[in-house]
Amino acid sequence: EVEALPHEREYTVMRPDHFEQNFNKLAEQINRLNPGRIFTATIPYITLLPIMQPVFEIKSGTREYADFYTHFWVDADFFDPGQHPHLTREQAIELDLTIDRYNTIIRTVAEKYGWTVVPVGRLVYAASVRNPRKHKQPYSKAFIEALKHNERTRHLVIDDMVELSTDLPLADNEGKLSKGGLVSLDGIHPTTTAYGHFAELFMNVMQEKGVSFKNDFDWDRIIKEDELVTHPPKILEQFRQVQYSMMKVYQGFFRESGRRFGTKELLTSFDRVISYLKKQGR
């Protein structure tokens, strides 16, 4: 099972020794091709992404880890560890420690074969809400200037500090981005802007190693292409409420009965969700 494809596995987290086995095998196969220069990336913490929504039992101050992590569509104010799927603080820490071990393996193998490591994991942490040193943001001057150039994003720069994060995106009453901007609506995949940061980081590291590029990095174009940042949907908060309501319907009508939640149940649930929202005055 160590080399099984993701859809063939019965687990979601690979043991570091198995990761090391697979990564070494990959490196050996690449090395046989006699490549010139290889650039590989570190892995970001999954706990930094909104797919794992942090829930604090006592909301006082800021802490590195939350008490629980649950689905991003669950309203944190109504989170119930007895009902909602979740990870504990200890499990989240163990996940991050596992990724630390992955990254140590990546750096060790890279050093063995003369590869260059691109610190993507460090970039994501620097842009996350967990970064305690907000005055040291990972954004380039070219990116900040591009945000200022665009009428739809210039409000995201305050005293040269960029108001972007790994939170789920939200829009204000004027239809402008008010939160997030680096993670898409599914809570895990990067936005076009975030992919731009990865590309810029790779480009900078590659240039340091003597790789030349024909064109300059075009942040103006990237931001213009990212409509989730420039024109976020105005119903983002309502969409999240519907997701949460769907889960309440699912839990209330199907979990206790043990019935399977299939297409028929899904369509029926939409009617129940609409009814629920009407009762809530939404």
C-alpha positions, 0 to 999 in steps of 0.5 A: 500500500505504500506506493498505492495511488491516492484513490486506492489508499485507506489512509489519508496521512502517510507515515514519514518512513513511507514518505521517505521510501517513496521520495527516495525512489522518485529521486533515484529515477529522476537522477537516472535521467541526468537532469541539469537542475532540479527545483523541488518545494517544501510542503505547507501545513494543512492546518493553515488552510480553511479546509480545517476551520479552527475552533477555540473553546475560550476566545481570549488572546491568540494561540498557535493552535486551536482546541478543535478543527472542523469543516469550514462550513460549520458555524464555529459558534455552534460547533459541537464536538459530539456532533461535528467531525473534527480533529483535536489540538493534539492531532493538528500538532501531530499533522504539522510535525509529520509535515516537518518530517516530510520537509526534512526528508525533502531537504536531505534528499535534495542535498544528496542529489544537488537539488535546490529546495524552494521554501513554499511551506515558509511562504504559505506560513508567512501569509497565514493568519497564524504568522505572529510577525505580521510586519514581515509579510512575504509580498514583493514590492512589485505585487504591492504596486500591482494591487495599488494599480487595480481599482478593485484591489487597492483597498487591500494595501494599507501603509504598504501592508497587504490585507490578504490571508489564507482565510476563506474569501468574503466580500463587503457591501460594495462587492470588494474583497474584505477577507482571504484572497489566497485560498479558493472557495473549496478551502484548500486550493490556491487562488490565481494570486496565490499561484502567482506567489508560488511562481514568483518564488520559484522564479526568484530562486531559479534566477539565483541559480543562474536560470534566465527568463525572457519576460518579467513577472507580470503581477498586473495581469495575474491580479486582473485574471483573479476574479475571486480577488477583484470581483468576489461573489457577493453571496459568499457569506450566504453560500457558507450559511447554506453549506452549514444548513445542508449539514444540519439537515443531513445530520438531523434527518439521515445520520440517526436513521443510518440511511445513505445520503444519496442523490434522492436525499440530496434533492429532498434536502434542498427543499428542507434547506430552503424551508430552514432558511425561511424560518431563520429569516434568511 
